[in-house]
């Protein structure tokens, strides 16, 4: 999530009187040279775990994609039939779930990933890199035949964009690749279950068991996929890409789509839509609606919050509405509050690559949920983690460690996790 604050703050008074704003002033980080060696990664993970007391009850269970990324940075995106040279090249692990759980590991939690690779060079590299970063890969399926998934990524240095061309792994993962007992044992001791929406048949079995054990579920909704609806029905939290809410609900606007999502999915406690350099929008459900709760159109409220933002502030911030009844045009109403999170305003000279920024954001939200961060802290924290990731080539090179000084103000406040019992 590369960053800038969005929308000028020049305007008219808000229809909601109780608007809250909070800024987090981070300590400048020391530069860390990027490296791809396993020994260096092991050292970084040790440093991260030693810097602060790690949280308790920190097992995160994920199911989804883990791939090899071939990243080619170019001066400008090539024209058809044009031959160009790279300015830099990197081969690194990728995949939404693989990236998010690597982020979680670097923040000090213990992630387990369920996925599938082939017994080929790419597959071995995927496993080795995840293990070096502290991700438990004991629930991976390794196929003796076929190919591991990989992605070609073209990073445009001029426009600061990345274009991904993915080749899926074969054969695809099926639930019976692991015995049911082995698969479900992955959830033992789990604090949260996360799915990136891929490997949906396996993810659904895990999600159903997570519901039985009362383990919270976070679902990533990047785009409309087969099986995603079944996962969302079980979810406690959802994080969406910019295009998903309207594509899934057919609502006329993003804020109305968020209202529609909460109406369609009564178990969802909050939904977040990430908007790249424009930050994010979060709609949090409230169960404390009173008879005098004000009703307001969600589009009107969003515009009101936008006018409260200060474009001169470069660090991640948030602005929150009070709890109110939010009306989506032609959709219905929900009781809750709307929050805007801004992204960090990264200087152009420091913005290298946005690959994996959304995965970093999700990893930080997973950490925030495990440590009971309030949304007012969670949104700037996740934006800070995502911004760090944008300062290096690839989805993982720039992922910050738990020892990163920029994260100190967040992590010192939330170094303990409230232990919750799960029915087994």
N, C-alpha and C positions, 0 to 999 in steps of 0.2 A: 504494500500500500504506500506508494510514494505520496508525497504530501504537499498540501498547502491548505491554509484556511480558506473557507469558501464563503462567498457572498459578502458584499459590503455591509457595514453596520450603520448605514446612514439613515435610517428610516423612521417610520412612524411607530407609535407606541404599540405594545403587544396587547392583544385581547386577553391574555392570561397574565395576571399581575405577579404571580410568584414564580419568576424565572430564576433558576440557580445557575451560576457559572463558577467553574473552579479551574485553576491552572496548576500544573505540576511543573516545577522548575528542576530539571535534572542536573546532576553533576556532569560536567563534560567527561566523555569517555576517553580512555587511552587507546590509541590505534593498535589494532592487533593484525599482524600480517596474515594473509590468507595462506593456507597450506592444505595439502590433500593427503598427507601421510598419516597412516594409522597411529603411529607413535605420538605424533603431535596432537591428534584428536583425543587420544587417551589422556595426555597431559592436560588438555583443556578441560575435559570432563572432571578430572580430579581437582583441578583448581576451582572449578565451579562448585563442586560439592563441598569443598573445604571452606569456602568463603562465608557461608551462613549456615546455621543449623537447618537442615532440610526438613520439609514438612512431614508430618506423620500421615499414615494411611494414604500413600502416594502412588498406588498402582493405577495406571491408566490403561485401559484395554481399547485397542483400535482395530478396525477391519477395513481394508481398502488397498489402494494401489501403492506399489513400490517399484520403481523403474530405474533405468539408467538414463541420465540426461546427457546429450551431446550438445554443448553450448558453443555456438559460433558467433562471436561479436563482430559486427561489420560497421564500417563508417556510415553507411546508409543502406536501407533495404534495397536489394537488387531489383532491377527492372527485368521483365521477361526476356529470356535468352541472353542475359548479361552474365559475364564472368567477372567475379570480384574476389578479393582476398580477405581473409579474416584479420582483424586487429588483435584478437586473442581467441584462444580455444581452451575449453575445459570439459572434462568428462567427470561427472559427479552423479551421485544418487539423486533421485527425484521421486515424483508421484505424490499426490495430495496427502495421503495418509502417512507415507514415509517421511515427508517433510514436516508435517504437523507433529508427529511423535518424536522426531529428532529435536524439534523446538522444545517439546515438553521435557525431554531428557536433559537438555542443556540448562533448563530452568530448575532442575533438581528433582523431578519426579521419576518414577520407574514405569516406563511404558512397555506394553506388550503389543506386538503387531501380528495380526493374522492376515496372511497374504500367500501368494504363490509365485514361484519362479521356476525356471528350468535349470537343469544341471549343466549350465554352460558358463562361459567366462563372465557374461553380464550378470547372471544369477549369483555367481560366487561373489562378484564385486558388490552387488546390492546387499547381500548378507553381511559381508565383511565390514562395509562402511556403517551399516546400522549398528552392528555389535560394537564397533569402536566408539560410537557415540552413546552407548549405554542402552540401546533398544533391545529388548528381549525378542529374539527371533525363533524361539523354540517351537512356536506354533505355525511356522511357515511350512508350506507344502513344497517340496522340491521334485519336480517332474524329471524323470530320466530322459524323456524325449521332448521335442518341441523347442520353443524359444522363449526367453525372458522378455518382458516388455521393455521398450525403450522409446525415447522421444528426442527428435531433432528440434533444437530451439535456436532461432535466429534472433539475436539481440541487436537492435538498431540503435547505434550510439547517437545518431542525429535526433531521432524522434523519441528516444527513450521508451521504445516498445519492445515486446518480445512476441514472436510467432512460433507456435508449437505444432509439430507434426508427430503424432503418436502412432506407434505400432504396438497393438495389444499383444500380450503374452499368449502362448498356445502350448498345450490345451488350457482352456479357461478353468478357473476354480469352481468346483462343485462342493456342496456341503458334505457329501460322502467321501471327499478326499481325506478327511479326518474322521475318526470314530466320534460318535455323538458325545460320548463321555469325555474324550480328549478335548473336543471343541469347547464344550461347556466349562471344562475346568480352567479354561483361559480367563474366565470371569472371577475365579476365586480371589477374594480379597480386593476386588476392583472397587475403586472410588467413583469412576465414571466410565461409560462406554461411548466411544466415538466411531462413527462411520462416515466415510466420504461419499457414500451413495453408490460406490462400485461394489462388485462381488455381492450383489444384493441378496442372493439366496442364502449365502452363508451369514451375511450381516443380519438378515431377518431372524434367523434361528438364535443368534446371539442377543439381538434386541429383545426378543420374546422372553428369553431367560433372564435378561437384565431387569425387565419389568417384574418378573416373578420374584427376583431377589431384591427389588427396590433399589436398583442401581440407576442413577440418573443417566439419561441418554442425550447426546448431542449429535445431531445430523447436519451434515453439510449438504446444501442444495445448490450445486454449481449450475446445473441445467436439468431440464426434464429428462429423466432416465427411467428405464424399465425397473419396476420394483421400488422406486423412490417413495411413492405414495404410501405404501405399506409401512415403510420405515418412519415416515413423518408422523403417521398416526400414533406411533408409540413414543415419539420424541418428547423430551422435556424442554429442549432448547433447539433452535435452528439458526444457522448462519447461511445467508444466501448471497449469491453473486448479484451484481447490479441488474442483470436482465431477468433473473429467475422469477421474482415475485409477480410481475405482470404476465410473464409467459405462462405461469402456473395458474393464476387466478383470472386472467383476462380483465383485470381491473383497469380503470382509466389512468391511474397514476401509481407511483411506487407507494406513497403513504396509504392510499386506499387499499392497495394490494396487501400491505401489512395488516390492516384491519381485517381483511378477508381471510388471511392466513390464520389469525387468532380465532376467528369465528369457525373456520373449518376444522381446526385442530384444537379442541378444548383442553388437551393436556399440556399444550405449549405454555411455558412460563414467560419466555421472551423470544423474539425473533430479531435478528440483526441483518441488515443488508449492507454489504461493503461496497464503497463507491470509489476505490482507488484514491487518487490525490484529493478527492472531495470528502474523504473521511467515511463516516458510516451513519446510518439511522437505526435506532433501536426502539422497538415498541415492547414495553414490559406490561404484562397483564397485572391487574390489581384485583384482589378478592375482597377488598374492603369498601365497595361502593356504598355510599350513603344516599339517602333520599334527596339531599341537597347538592349532590355532585353536579357540577356544571357540564353541559354538553357543548361541544364545539366541533366544527368540521376539521378533519385531520389535516387537509391541505392548508387551511387557514392557520392552524397551529404550527405547522412546519414552517411556513413563511415567516411567522412571528419569531420562531426560534432562530431562523437564519439571520434575521435583522439584529439579533443580540450578539452575533459573533464579531470578534475583533481581528481584522486581517493583519494587524501589526504583530500579533503573537505568533511566533514560529513553532512553539512546542505544542504537543497534543493537549487539547482541552475538551471539555464537554459543556453542554448547555441542556438543562432539563426543564420540562414542563411540570406543573403539579399533577397529581392524580386527577383525571377528569374523564368524562364520557366522550370517547372519540368516535365521530361519525364519518364513515366512509360513504362517499356519494353513491347512492343507489345500492349500498351493500349492507349496511347495518351499523350497529354501534358496539363498542367494547369499552370496558372501564380499564384505564391504565394510564401510563404516562409515556410521553415521547421524549427521547433523548437524541441529541446530535453529538457525535464525536468528530472532532477534527483530526486530520492527519498532520504529521510533522511537516513543516515547510523545509524541505531539504534543499540546500544550495545546489544549483545545477552542476557545479564541479564535483559534488559528492554523490550525486545520483548516478549509479552505475547500471543497475539492472533490477527490474521489478519482478523477475521470475520468483515464484514462491512467496510473494509478499502476503497474499491471502492465506496461504497455509501457515505462515508465521503468526498472523493475526489469530487464526483459529487455535493454534497451539497455545498462545498466550491466554485466550479465553478459557481453554481447558484448565490451564494452571489457575486462573482466577476463580473458576468454579470450585476447584479442589481446595482452595484456600479461603473460600467464602468472601471474596472481594465483593464489595458493592459495585453496581454499575458505574457509579461516579468515579471509581478508581479503575475498574476493569477496562473501560473504553480507552482512556489515555495510556494505560499500561500496554494494551494490545497494539495500539497505534505506535507506541515507542518501540516495541519489539519488531513490528513490521518495517518500520523505518530503518532500523539497524540492518535488516536483511537487504534493503535496497542499496546499501552502500558497498556491495561487492557482487562480483559475477556469480551467478548460480543461485539455486534455491536454498543452499545450506551454508555457504562460505561465510555470509554475514550474520547468520543467526546468533544473537547475543547469548553469552553465558550468564549463569546465575551471578557470577562475580562482576559483571559489567557495571561500572559506577552509575550509568544512566538508569539502571533498574533498582538501585539501592533504596531509594525512598519508597518504592512499592513493596519490595521484598522484606525489608525490615519490619514493616507494619503487618505483614501477613506471613510470618515465618512458621506459624502453627496452623494445623488443619483441625477443625472440629471433627472428631471421629464419629461416624454414623454407623449404626449397626444395620446389617442387611440380612433379610430372611433368606435362609439357604435351604 
